[in-house]
Amino acid sequence: MTRAGSAPGLIRALGLTLLALAVVPATGFLIAEAGIPQQSLTTLWIYVTASVASIVIGVLAWPALGRTLLAYGLAARIPVALVMLVAMLGNWGTHYDVAPSSDFPAMSTLAKWVTIGLAPQLTVWIAYTVVLGALFGIPAAAIARRRPAAA
């Protein structure tokens, strides 16, 4: 990507990636300061929103790499979300279908899947993929820029 000219300024990319990395922990700090219970649906949806913001910032940091990591994250996480749906429909009793806490509210299988399966898989885990992928991609680009092009 760097030799093809699609790499942005690496300092800008690193700065935005570090910002994307800080979004979720900062959100956790704000949740704790606000006194919102850690095991609540409100907290989950706040983290989902923060993860979406982190993904957007991560893609803006280096659009070509960000889109590639986003596509990879979707390709890796959509199957997991579908396995979670099958597990919930079949009551497998595994980590794919069991509620995260004993006080988890009763809800339909579809609502449970969207809440603890689909939303986290397509936001929290993809943010993790995009941001950490960029944290490794940026130094790799810096190294690649220093090497002479192969003949």
N, C-alpha and C positions, 0 to 999 in steps of 0.2 A: 504494500500500500504506500509506503513512503517513497519508493523509487518511482512509482507511477504518479506521484505528485498529489496524492489525496490526503496526506498528513497535514494537519494544521500546525500552527506554531506550538511547539511542544510545551512551552511554559504555560500558555493559555489552556491547552488541553489538560495539563497536570493540575492547574488551579481549579478548573471546573470539575475535574474528576475528584479532587479532594473535597470540594464543596458537596458533590453528589454523595461521597462517602460519609460526610458529616451529617447529612439530612436525617437519617434514621436514628443514630444515637442522640442527636439533639432533640428529636421528637420524643424519644424515650425519657430524656431528662425533663422535658416540658410536661409530659404525662404524669411523671412522678411528682413534680412540683405542683401540678393542678390537683393532685390527690385522686386521680382517676384510677380505679382498681386495675391492676395489671391483667387479670384474667376476665376482662369484660369484653362484650361485643363492641362497645364504644372504642376501646383501646385497639382492638383488631382493625376496625375500619379506619382509625387514625393512622395506624401503621401502613395499611393498604394505600391510603392517600399519600403518605410520605414516601412510600416506595415508588409510586407513580412519578412523583416529583423527582426523585433520585434517578429514575430511568430517563426522564426527559433531559435533565441536566447532563447525565452521562452520554446521551446521544448527541447533545449539542457540543459537548467537549471535543468530539472527533466524529463527525457524522458518518463517515464511511465505516470506521471501526464500530461505532455505536450501533449502526443498522445491522452489521454482521453479527455482533454479539446479541442483539435483540432477536434476530432470526434464529440463532443457535438456542437462545434461552427458550423461545417458544417451541422449537422442535424438541427440546429436552423435557419441557414441563407440561405440554399438552397431554402426552401419553400418561404421565403420572396423574394428572387431574382426572383423566378418563378411568384409570385403574381405581382411583379413589371412589368414583361414582359407582363402578361395578362392585367394589368392596362394600360400600354403604348399602346398595340394593340387596346384596347377598348376606349382609350382616356377618362379615368374615371375622370380626373381633380382633383385627390387627391395627397397627398404627395408621393404616390407610382409612379406617372408618370409625375409630373410637373418638369420642368427644375429648377435647383437651383437658377438661376438668369435670369433677363430679357435679358441680353446680351449673354446668352448661345448660341453657334453656332448651326445653323440648321444642322441636320444630319438625317440619316435614323433611323427608329425605332430600328432596331437591334443595330446600333452604339450607339444610345442614351442609350439603355438598358445596353450594355456592359460598357459604360462610367459611368453612374450614378446609375446603378442597380447592375449588376453582380460584377464588380471590387470592389466597396466599400464593398458590402456585404461579399464577399469572402476574403477580406484582412483586411480592417480597422476594421470591426466589429469582425472578428475572432481574430485579434491581441488583441483587447479589452478583449475578452473572455479568451484567453490563459493567458495573463499577469495578469489580475485581479484574475482569478481563481487560478493562482500560488501564488499570494500575500496572498490569504486566505488559500490555501492548505499547504503552508510551515509552518505557525504558527500552523495549525492543526496537522501537522506531528510532530512538536516539542512537542506539548502537548501530543500526542499519545505516543511518545517515553518515556515520563516521567511516564506514567501510567503503573502499572503492568499488565501483560497479564491476562485476565479473565480465571478462572479455567475451 
